[in-house]
Amino acid sequence: MGKRNVLDLYRAPFPLYTIKVDATTGLVITAGGGGASKTGIQNAVHFLDLQMVGKNQYSTSLLHSHDTDKRATMNMAVGNGVIAAGQDGTCSLMKFKLCLQKKENATHKDGNTLELSKARRRPGKVDKGNLDNSATTGDVSDTRNETAHITVTSLAEVLSDLNPQDPLQKVVRFSPDMNLLLTGGTDGYIRVWEFPSLKKKFDFKAHEKEIEDLDMSTTSKQLVTVGRDFICNVWSDNQLVTSLNWHETMPQIAEKSYRYMACRFGNGEDEKDAIRLYTVQIPHKRDKRPPPCYITKWDGKVLLPMLTSPCGTEVISCLAVSDSGRFLGLGTVTGSVAIYIAFSLQKLYYVHESHGIVVTDLVFLPNFLKGQNIKGSNKAALLSVAVDSRCQVHTVTKERPIPVWLFFCGLMIVGVLLILQCLFPVLL
């Protein structure tokens, strides 16, 4: 299972830290960079066009690159044509718009024309020398779609982390109803703004140490936060409802030997109106014989654990839940990627060290992009990004049904064996 050959869907000229899919426009949005250090590595947000090739394969092309100056985007949320990007201790909000053009040709200095539809370049082949050469010779950028043009406009910035030493926003979310913007950072505070007005609603100290993750229920009524202080809290607005205790059903595990790493709400598989919460627990300390990490599935309404299952000894770095609620995606610090069945928490797909280094973010493709089926013959398609600058796609294909002729052949063979057994009982 771990020896699959996963091809790169896209390769950026900088480390990638986050990836999201906008179902309305069909854009895949990924971001990262080299930060403020003077290494010459760009900080940018890339907008990708995702296309299906055949029944279960994908290709991408870069439509637009938005430079973020000296700040790398470490995390982001996308909704209603707006990107909320975590950059150092601020949350930068940008509005993007996809404009379609009927036709566009490009002209070289020698007078020849080139249709941009023929000017797509394989990802990962762009370097600084090529870019400089294109700028000086007048060559056309070969990363734009002939019918697509994207504009990005800065809207506002809000301070999302006030740590006096090294402020850093760790996570950002829009509420499912898009009425709230929520952030968490290294100072342990949750900050909530009304959206789109960005009027500060409230903030509160959620954890004594930095916040690792947060998520809001599909009904926008409950907020779950995960901190490095071993605690996973559930809130209603800024009032604490309860603290979760995943190892109540596992008394053999010592207290504070594990800490929460991630949390995600999801739909209840095939159960109507059911809500599930998933948390990932990782060992607090590493041993020579590393202990396993765990996934816990909770009833999202009564907040009681339903099932806990080990998920390998590689330390989990990120978690994703499919829109249908049927699949979970896990990335590890060693670059591995796995897909689990949400109902049973059983491993369905795994690639050992698919990336060369820590997987920084995951996102499942929705059932439809721009109103079109984007899964093809796949049951699930998971995008992953990592510090190695690569974006990969991991697919689980649908099982092929047993042909009718094979089914009847099987019945005939069984029938023949039964007849022979009746006629020659001694031989059989």
Disulfide bonds with the S-S distance in Angstrom:
none
